[in-house]
């Protein structure tokens, strides 16, 4: 009885060793590049391949060949051949594409850190490239020097903050990886008015007040439609007129009251004063 039990255990041990050896015959790599052919030796019969984008059924005779087209999507793949199985991870190819978001679409000039850019790094199969990759960012209004920064992506994403330039206009915001560029437009508008100046002269119905061309501190013309407030304070009380900038300057008519002070402002920016003596 003891001899029979020993024989059974020996046979079982041999069978287990053979099965283990058979299970270890599936030589599966840990990783494989996206889009490249992969060969796995020691595989015969019907084979099932499970991946992120599809499930494939095929046959092999000693060697399994998985084509590059079948490995375009990055992620975990599992190969099942009979009782044997193994898994490997397909990693993204070299960075070659970029998706680029720029915010906001409209900003005042000369504002620090007001423009943000976010770049997502992809390979040619649109897999997110998680390996650190340098991304070059350029921002400039045509005809002015570009502000340039290079940021290294982290987990497939590169982020940058840029200052708006001194010149108003359609700023070109570019993200570049290798020879691939993606362009966005950020409209830079004039900042707050600077050094508002006005003149006054008698008119048929009162005092005609007119500003010089209104610009910001960098010399950009303040957009038409911006409100300019003219105020008259004197013995006759207080009068205020709001006028919109039109073709670069603002104009209004105030009552012709002797011994008054005329002022001009736009937002929180004050202009010059004129002391009006009378008719």
Secondary structure, 3 states (H helix, E strand, C coil): CHHHHHHHHHHHHHHHHHHHHHHCCCCCCCEEECCCCEEEEEEEEEEEEECCCCEEEEEEEEEEEECHHHHCCCEEEEEEECCEEEEEEEECCCCCEEEEEEECCEEECCCCCCEEEEEEEECCCCCECCCCCEEEEEEEECCCCCEEEEEECECCEEEEEECCCCCCEEEEEEEEECCEEEEEEEEEECCCEECCCEEEEECCCCEEEEECCCEECCCCECCCCCEEEEEEEECCEEEEEEEECECCECEEEECCCCCEEEEEEECCEEEEEEEECCC
